[in-house]
Amino acid sequence: MGTTDSGRRAYIGSFTTAGGLGITTADVDPATGALTLRHSTDAVPNPSYLAPSPDGRYLYAVSELPDGAAAAFALTPEGPVPLGPAVPVGGADPTHLTLAAGRLLTANYSSGSVSSLPVRADGTLGAPAAVLHHRGSGPRRDRQEGPHAHAVLPDPGGRWLLSVDLGTDSVRVCVLDGADGTPAVHDEVALRPGSGPRHLAFHPRGDRAYVINELDPTVTLCQWDAVAGTLTPLGETRLLPDGTDAGSASQDSSKSGGGTQSSGTFPSELVVSPDGRFAWAANRGHDSISVLAVDPSGDSARLRTTVPCGGHWPRDLALHPDGRYLYAANERSGDVTWFTLDPDTGIPARSGSVDAPAASCVVFV
């Protein structure tokens, strides 16, 4: 699966309102994938999702609260150092963020919007935010009474911005329009009603995209046309073995602090191997990792097996840059568990874990 010199440091986000430490810094052993915790900072409440800058100098975090904000940090050997106070994003409960076209974009779950903030040359964030408000709803009245933007990310070419909305069962393809960087909708792609799309990952070839659905344990496989900016659903793959009871996805598992329900299966994240042969999905409730074998065309995927996630409520999955190790941020058991990946089968083997209260994401620099 390849090797790289990057990925010597990991940063773990968490929910401080649920006992998390904020942002925790860990060293990564390149020979084993093991994490050694070094430092933590609670300078920002509920830094539930993190994004490093491409040059590895800065780290950005959402502050997942009703008055949502985003914060910038300088990365030092001693740990992240805040670059000024957190900046309001003009949306409620931001759950995800990304960098694109000199902007920081956040997906704001409760307000169903995407915010855009300028990133200055020194890594700091400007204000005010430019906000795109999603519209619509879905058939699940308990979870889809309105829009719930859950993820936002650029396409591999950097021309388009894709916003995944759980509440409207759709993915919006946007461009950053205007001098203030406001996202403008180019197209809205409807997915199966009631599926509850949550996150999206691209095939390394760049012409396929995979949407993981929270309200039904499936992945929607899509064709991506980077010239036209169109996303075309091709089919779905279930994430649990035949005969497995997925339970009822009737309560809110996405809000800050993790929610309270314990029944049902709520997929959270999907990552694709650097060679495109495998994909892995985290399943909260079922507390498992689904192993998918991806067809060479990228048009279909087959569930190979599921393995235990090593804890309870895996909110995030992260693949080490060298493609050999997989990390599960298990929110409710309060740990990050890492796995060594079999290069022939893609099946993860549990290799270790560290305590990380209310862990919500892992990123590498």
Secondary structure, 3 states (H helix, E strand, C coil): CCCCCCCCEEEEEECHHHCCCCEEEEEECCCCCCEEEEEEECCCCCCCCEEECCCCCEEEEEECCCCCEEEEEEEECCEEEECCCCEECCCCCEEEEEEECCEEEEEECCCCEEEEEEECCCCCECCCCEEEECCCCCCCCCCCCCCCEEEEEECCCCCCEEEEECCCCEEEEEEEECCCCEEEEEEEEECCCCCCEEEEEECCCCCEEEEEECCCCEEEEEEEECCCCEEEEEEEEECCCCCCCCCCCCCCCCCCCCCCCCCCCEEEEEEECCCCCEEEEEEECCCEEEEEEECCCCCCEEEEEEEECCCCCEEEEEECCCCCEEEEEECCCCEEEEEEECCCCCCEEEEEEEECCCEEEEEEC
